[in-house]
Amino acid sequence: MSRLIFHIDANSAYLSWEAAYRLQRGELLDLRLVPSVIGGDEESRHGIVLTKSIPAKKYDIHTGETLYSARAKCPSIVIVPPRYWLYMKCSAAMHQIFEQYTPKIQRFSIDESFLDFSNMEGLYPDYMKLAEIIKDRVSKELGFTVNIGISNNKLLAKVASDFKKPNRIHTLFPREIKSKMWPLPVEDLFMVGRATTPKLHGLNINTIGELANYDLKILKNKFKSHGLVIWNYANGNEFSEVRKSNYIEMKGIGNSTTTPFDVYDKETAHIVLLSLCETVSMRLRDSKNCCTVVSISVRGSDMIFYSRQKKLVVATDSTRKIHEIVCYLFDNVWKGNPIRRLGVHITDFCGNDFYQSSLLDTFNYEKDSNLNKTIDEIRLKYGSKAISRSCFLHSGLNNMCGGMAEGEEEYPLMSAML
């Protein structure tokens, strides 16, 4: 066998990563075993379900529905706000295990990767044993499970990994297409989305096998070039290489939040901005970088959006410095209208192994750096609420706002192409 591709997908990634993290820190409740979801703050205005546990599926809870709706279906459901910095670490840890077996890895999204073991029979004569080793290492060393799909191309490997879950290994080679893939609903095929599915149903195409055996001329006439793509996929035809182009080097870190109430005064806005700066700067320090551009975005209750940015003379990773700049920008851009959403974004990175101070700058960088390091370590070990600034007391605001800002470029992106 010359070409061999693994598709490895973390089971219920965000929820599994959150559960593993909590169990490793002494919590008794395993989120994977009870009805639970990862989603925005339940008190926020547009919190939605990002991922759900298997027990939550029994209540007909779907990814993308509101937390309010999920709570109505299951009053006892456990709702956990997302911690994206944690998920990035889990993804990176999983990737580090993969790198020990092959350099040919394509990070398809934050929780799934393609691994190319083509022409490596001499090193790995038993591909099933190899898959078992990788699967068991992830489970034992990181505390969560993965599914592994195996085939001779990326499409079939991806389809295979989506068979019965969790913690399973499946193969889908060309000889198995008719028995394993063709009976599946047509909407289970990669690139057959919500818009395409009803059109296929209108042609009486309900399974992947029916699509594979349908008249290609009719499909091309109905769906143009997309018809050829999905027909090829239904027949298992896919020839793309495992590549690293899905992974985008981190160019910026951002965070934004919709406040649980309209903000009318500058002081409250500054506190919200501080909570965003706390999260953004911690992630910046974790990346071993400093930033040289800071920007803010403001959206009022009238939905009018405006933003400002500032180029720094001295690169920084200081929460205090970033917050000072953010407040300066806000004070100069805010028009006094009620605020519904605020965002902070930092870009233009350089390494944090040195800094160049200004002769006129009296800021004690060493003292501030040590303070930030200590705070980061406490929060990493005991949680974000273990230590917070006094201004958050009785404010009704979180000391560290979660979420990803619009345009965030820190994750390997999910692609519409294999």
N, C-alpha and C positions, 0 to 999 in steps of 0.2 A: 504494500500500500504506500504510494508515494505522497499523496496529499492527505493531511489529517488536521482538522480544525476542531478546537474546543470552544464552545461558548459557555462562559461561566457567569451565572446570574445570582446575586444575593437574594435570598427569599425574604419578601416583605422588607426591603432593605432598611428604610428609616426606622420602622418599628423594631426590627430585629436588632439593629445597632443600638437603639435606645435601651431595649430590654437587656442586652448583654452588658452595656455600660452600667446600668443600675444594679444588676445582680453582682457584678464584680465589686461594687461598692457597698455590698451588704444588704441591699433591699431584698425582701422575701417574695414580693409579687413579680411574677414573670408576665410581662405584658402580652407575650405571645399566646398565653394560655387562657386569657380572659377577653371578653369583648373590649377592644381598645382601638384607638386611632391616634395617629400623629396629625396634628392640624394646628392652625393659628390659634392664638389666644381666644378662648370661648367668648370673652367679653368684647372682642374686637368686632368691627362691623361686617367683615367679610371673611371670617374664618371658615376654611373648608377642610375637608378630609384629604390629606396627602397620601396616606396609606393606612391600611386596616389590618387587624389580626384575622386569622382564620375563623375564630369564634364570632367575630363581628359580622362576617359574611352571612351567618345564619339569620341575621336581622335585616338582610337586604340593604346593608349599608354599602354605598358605592364611593369610590375615589372621585373627588370633585364635588360631592354634595356638601351642603352647609353643615356646620357643627350643630346648628339648631335642629336641623332635620335628623341628623344622626342621634341626637339626644332624645328626640321625640320617638324614634323607633326603638331605642334601647335606653331607658332612663338611667340604668346603672353603668353605662359605658364609661370607660376611663379615657379622658382626653388629655393628651400630652402635647405641649407646644414644641415645635421643631427646634433642634439645636444643630444648625448647619455646620458649625465648626467641628462638632463631634463626627458628623457624617463624612466630612472631608478626611478626617483622621482615619476613620474605619475603612474608607475607600482606599486610602494610601497604604494602610497596613495590609489589606488584601492584595493590592497590586505588588507589594514587596514580596509576598509569597510567590506570586506568579513569576516574577522576574528570576527566581531561583531555578526555574525549569526551562524557560525559553526567552530569548531577547525579542522575539517577534510577537508583540502584544499590541492590540488595538483597543484602547479604552473607548467603548461605544457610548457609555454614559457613566454616571457616578457609581452605579451598582452593577455594571456588566461589562465584560471584556471578551474579545476574541484572542485565543492563543493559537499560534501556528506551530505544529509539530511535524510539518511535512519533511520527508526524507530524514527522519531521525529515528528510524527503526532500530538502528544499531545501539542507540543510547536508551531508547524506551521501547523494547520489543513488545510489551503488553500494554496497550493503550488504556484498557479498562483498569488495570492495576495502577497505572499512573493517575488516572482520574480519581480513583479511590484515595490515593495518597494525598492529592491536593485537597479534595473535599474534606478529608479527615483532619488535615492540618488546619484548615480554616476554622473548622468546628472546635478543635481542641485548643488552638492558640488564640483565637479571636472571639470565640463564644457565640458565633452565629453560623447559620447553615447556608449552603449554596446548592443550586442545581447545575449540572453540567450536561450540555448537549454535545454530541460527538458526530461528526460527519466529514465528508471530503469537500464541503464548501460552507461558507459562512451562513447562508440562508438556512440550509437544512440543520446546521448545528444550533442556530437560534430557535428554530421551530422545536427541535428536540428538547431543548432546555426548558421549554414551557409545558412539557408533558407533566404528568403527575408530580406534585410537590408535597412537602419540602424534602430537602436533603437527598435528592435522587440523581442518578446518572442514567441518561438515555442515549441511544444511538438512533440515527436516521440516515442510513446510507441509501443510495439510489434504489437498491433492490428492495428496500423497506417502504418506499414512498406509497405504493398502492395500498398496503395494509395498515400503515401507521398514520399517514398524512391525509390521504384522499378522503377518508370518512369524516374528517373534521369540518366544522362549520366554516364557510368561506370567509367569514369575518375574522377567523383566527389566523389568516394568512398575512404575513408582513406586507404592508403597502395597501391593504384593503381596509380602508377606514370607514368612518360613519357616513360619508357622502357616497362612497362607492357601493357599500353593502346593499342598500335598498334598490339601487339600479341593477345590481346583479340578481337580486331576488326577483325583480321584474322580468328578467330573462329566464326565470325558473332555474337559476344557478344558486343552489343552497349549500353545496359542499365544495371543498377544494377539488375533489375528483371531478365533479361536474364542470368546474371551471377549466381544469386541465384538458378535458376532452371536448370542450366547446369549440365551435367554428371560429378560428382565429380571425378570419376576415370580418366577421360580424363584430367581434370584440374590438378590433382596430377601428372599425367604422363608428362604433358607439363611444369608445374611450380614447381614441387616437393612440398616441405612443404609450399611454399608461396601460392600454389594453394588452399590448405586447409584453410589457413588464410583468403584469400580474399573471398572464398566461405562462410565461417562462418560469415564474416563481412557483406556480401551481404544479409545474412539471419538474421542479427541482433544479432548474437551469440557472446557475449563478456562478460567476467566475472572478469576482473582485478579489484583490489581494488583501491580506491583513496589513494594515498600515497605521501609522501613528497620527495621521492628520486630524483625527477627531479631537485630539487633545490640544487645547489652546493654553499657551503659557499665560500665567496670571498677569494681567495688565492693570487691573484695578480691583479694589475692594469697596463694596458699598452696602448700605443698609438703609431701609426706609420703613416707616410705620404709619399706619392709620390710627390716629388717636381715638380712644374710647369716647371722647367728648370733644366738641369744638373748642379750640384754644383761642382765647381773646386777648391774652396779655403776654408781654415779652418774657417775663420771668418764668412762666410755665413753659413757654416754647424753648427757653434755654435749658430747662430740665429735661425735656423730651430729647433735645439735641444731644445732651450729655449722655443719655442712655444709649443713643445711637453711636456716639463716639466711643463709649466704653467697649461696645461689641466690635466695631470696626478696628480700633487701635489694638485690641487683643489679637485679632486675626492678623493684623499687620506684623506685630511682634512675633507671632508664631511662624510667619513666613520668612523671618530673618531679614526683613526689609525696612526701609524708611521711605516716606513719601515726600514728594516735592510739590504736589498740586492737591489742593483741598477744594471741594465744591459742595454746595448745598442745593436742594430743590425744595420748593414750597408749593403746595396745592391748597387753595382755599376752598371753603364750602361752596363757593360759586364755580368750582372746578377749573378756575384759571390757574395755570401752571407757570412758574418762573424760577430761574436758577441763577447762581453766581459762582465763580471760582476764583481762586487766588494762587499765584505761583509763589512758592516760599523761597526765601533767601537761604535758609538753613533747612536741610532735610530733617525730618523728625518721625519718631514712632511714639511720641508722648501723648497720652490721653489728654492731659491738661493743655498742651500746646494746640493740639488739633481742635479741642473744644473752644479755646479762645478764638481761633481763626474762624471757626464755624459760626460762633456768636457774632463776631464782627461782620461776617458776610450777611447773616440773617438781619442784623440791625439795619444794614444798608439796603436790603432788598424788600423787606416786609412792608406792605402797604397799609397795614392796620386792619385788614379784613379777617374774619374768622378763619382759622387754620384747621384743615382736616387731615393733611398728610405732610410729613417732613422726611427728608432724605439726606444722607451724608455719603459722599463718595470721595475716595482718595486714589490718586494715580501717579504716574511717573516715578517708579520705584528705583531705589539704589540700595546696595547692601548696607546692613546696620553694623558692620564691623568697624566703622569709623564715622565720625561726624566732623563737620567743619563749622566751628562756632564763629559768630560775629564778634568783633572787638567791642561792640556796644551792647552785646547781649549779656545780661547778668544772671540769666537762668542757670540754675544748678542742674546740669544734665545728669551727672553721676547720681546724685541723690534721687532725682525723679526716676531715673532708669531702675534703680534698686527698688524703689517703691512699686513701680509698675510690675516688675518681675515678681515681687512677693505677692501682690494682689492676684496676678495671673495664676500663680501656683496654688493659691488658696481656692480660687474659683474652679480651677481644673480638678482639684482633688475633692472639694466639698460641694460644688455647684455654684451657679452664678449669684445666688442670693445669700451665700455665706458671708459676703462682705459687700457693703455698699456705702455710698456717700450719704451724709446726713440729710441732704436736700431731698432725698427720696422718701424719707420718713413721713408718713401721713399724706403723701402727695397723690396716692392712688395710681402711681405710675411705676412700671417695672424699671429696675435699675439697669437692665441690659435688654434692649429690644432685639427680638429675633427677626428673621426674614431676610430675603435677598432683594437688593435694589434692582430697579429696572436696568437692563444692560449689564448685569453682573457677568464677568467673564472669568470666574475662578474655577468653574467646573469643566471637566471634559463634556462637550456638548453631545446631546442625543442627535443623531443624524437621521435624515430621511433616506440616506443611501447607506448600503452595506459597505 
